[in-house]
Amino acid sequence: MSTINNSRRNFIKTAGTLAIGTTLPISLVELAFAESSQNFTFAYISDAHIQHIKDNRFVRNWDRGLIRAVAETNLLTPKPDFVMFGGDLAQLGSKPELDHGAEILSALHGNVHYVMGEHDYYLDLGEYWGKLFGPQYYSFDHKGVHFVVLNSIKTYDDWTFKRWPTAEQRMLEMADLDNPNGSPFMVGEEQRVWLKDDLDKIDKDTPVVVFSHSPLQKIYKGWNFWTEDADQVQALLQPFNKVSVIYGHVHQIQYNQIGNISFNSVMATAWPWPYPQAYAQAEQYLPKLTVPMNRADPFFDRDATGWQFINLANGNLDLDYTLYNNTSRIVRYNTDKKRPEDVAYQDEKARIVPQTHY
Amino acid sequence: MSTYQKIAMALCLAFASTGSSLADEFTEADVQRWQQQFMVVVGEGRELWTSPKLGTNGVACAQCHPNAANTHPETYPKFQKQLGKVVPLWQMINWCLKNPLEGQPLAADDPKMTALQAYVTYERRGVKLEPGKH
């Protein structure tokens, strides 16, 4: 934790000089090991939803979120080893949106790895995205950690290939979060076979970090806070001693522990979403462990978007969320209880009124 | 019989002869028809809620409020701290139309405003009324 505190202080000093405030809509991820020379950080930006209006016009609100994240990521001290983008760069998967988003992201210093989101995918099934950003699923090793990127937003072939008269309609149907014509997300057999093969080569003591767009756990099916084959993917990950899944899509703080697997969501740069319990008709399973973030105030464009430092101390995740217009949150892995917990608010009696969602 | 009574009698006869129903009597079919009328307007509201056409920048209400969640129609009218006064739901809807949607506000009795409120309230059916709750 000491390294992370240093890096945060350094960042805030830099930011203060430039008078841009003390919050970032990105995640700084720090992997701290017993051998401190092996420590490293990476940043995480997600869910930008760049939205084309027409001609050269884009929705300003969403543009500003991503532009700010990129600018502030570039100010991080120490410099992150790489940057993750967690998916949904575009709103409707079009070339203008992906190009405009890619141009904003091109200002980032250093390597960027990309995760596919459904808003990037369902127009051309990732073809143009692939030209810009590369493969839809892959793995890489960095300083002793095995990283896996999955495309978790695929769905049944029948829905993808046979249901809709045009690609544009398919994209629109999947873009509406609450659309009853949508279809559940899944990793799919092809990637599960690949994942098994990929993980077979990895020692069970190697920390594994998996990036997906949708939660690799089942929370609320109606909004695809859900991955249909999550149980099968989890089964492939459980044999590892230290596994972390980081996902976007939900535009809110969530965390959970299932067996050896820690789950943590990251913030969106675009807008926040309600917790599913705010939909009175929903049957939903928000992890009991999750203490929700404060209810968003729409009068602040960037409220309920934010950033987090993530410290992978000895292979387990600690998250330090800094939220726009809100008090910081720290979710730290409790090594005794073997689960992530909010440092200030985990106890029922410690919760504050704005964390009540209804 | 007074003049007044004569008029009343004449009216009664007129209604009886045209077969008009009494004001306080309605059938199951009537109830179903009214519910159907309501659901048509709810459907129009859902259409508007998910449509990019209410604003000018392509943003739809449902982008931030899937299934109209986090709109809390059961709590209005209430003190809206950002506006500094007690407002009904339609004024908050207009705030959203003007700001995130970069569009024009609707009149309180605009059929589109009625439809939006019908949809939002329908999605909260079953939740108890708590006017004023923040």
Interface residues (C-beta under 8 A of the other chain):
Chain A: Q51 H52 I53 R57 V59 R60 N61 D176 L177 D178 N179 G222 W223 W271 P272 W273 P274 P276 A278 Y279 A280 Q281 A282 R295 A296 D297 P298 F299 H357 Y358
Chain B: T50 T56 N57 G58 V59 A62 Q63 C64 H65 P66 N67 A69 N70 H72 Q82 W95 C96 N99 P100 E123 R124 R125 G126 V127
